Amino acid sequence: MPRADFVHLHNHSQYSLLDGATRIPAMVERAVAYKMPALALTDHGNLYGAIEFYTTCRAAGIVPIVGCETYVAPRGLTHKEPVPGAPDGGYHLVLLAKNITGYKNLVKLVSIASLEGFYHRPRIDFELLRDHAEGLIATSACVQGELGQKLLQGRGDDAEEVVRRYLDLFGPDHYFLEIQNHGIDVEDQIRPQIIALARKLGVELVATNDCHYLEQSHARAHDALLCIQTGRFLSDENRMRYNTDQIYFKSVDEM
């Protein structure tokens, strides 16, 4: 059978602690079964799984794309106080290493994020990213990215400025706008706006699934994992939840 023309570029393993519920060998095995030529790992704020992921992919004959879903501080690393209208842990931004230079820069970014930028989450900022952007490909991430948050707040001009800023930094070949569809209302709300911005500014789109578990049937177990993370019970009405069973490792046809 020919190789698939789709690969998953936004994936969380067990190293997205108390959030990801997919073991790396199982993820790679599923990518092989789906005839995907490559696979990315983008755990939250860390590269703990990078070596295991790289060696497992190589042994399976698919291209490993080492990445990270980083957190970008809205007002710089030294500002460790709440910022109105921004998530306390920072905006999500997916970074993928294109080559060994990109991998080294990613290692440096993630290390500084934990050692110097930690506030709720290990954070980088735009200035740090500007110094270590070589060899990296960036995508706008999920609704928790800066682009998604600005659009949800009705700040269309600010959202456009976000895209222009990252486009200037990475260039059109290394910056992409993510669109996702997990059956979540806020995604449906901003997806047409993201597409419109991509067309207006000449930025390419990339469709992703924010994979947190392997099978659709694992959604309930993943919800329990979130409860462990947040110290809540499944029966609690007002708690963190994803409100979808679609963040699993989908086939090419499903995507």
BELURSUL-V308513 format. One line per field, one symbol per residue. ss: DSSP state (a for helix, b for strand, c for the rest). phi: phi as a letter, one per 20 degrees, with the letter a starting at -180 (. if undefined). psi: psi as a letter, one per 40 degrees, with the letter a starting at -180 (. if undefined). A space follows every 50 residues. Layout:
# BELURSUL-V308513
ss=???
phi=???
psi=???
This chain:
# BELURSUL-V308513
ss=ccccccccccbccccccccccccaaaaaaaaaaccccbbbbccbccccca aaaaaaaaaaccbbbbbbbbbbccccccccccccccccccbbbbbbbcca aaaaaaaaaaaaaaacccccccbbcaaaaaaccccbbbbcccccbaaaaa aacccaaaaaaaaaaaaaaaccccbbbbbcccccaaaaaaaaaaaaaaaa acccbbbcccbcbccaaaaaaaaaaaaaaacccccccccccccccccbcc ccccc
phi=.fffdccedccddfeeglbecdfggfffgffffemefbbddcffmbcgef fgfffffffencfedebbeeddffcnfeedcgdgncfgenffbecceebf ffffffgfffffgefcdfbmcfddbffffffcefndddcfmefeffffff ffemdffffffgfffffffenfeccceeccbdmdgffffegfffffffff dmdfececdffdbedgfegffffffffffdmcdgfffdbfbeladdedff fffff
psi=iiiieiiheghhaeeghfdifhiddddddddddefheiiihgiheifded dddddddddefihhhhahhihhhdfidehfiihheiideiiihhhhhdad ddddddddddddddddehhdihiaidddddefeheihiieaaeeiddddd ddefgdddddddddddddddieeehihhhigefhdddddedddddddddd efhiihhihgheidideedddddddddddefiidehdgihiefifefigi iddd.
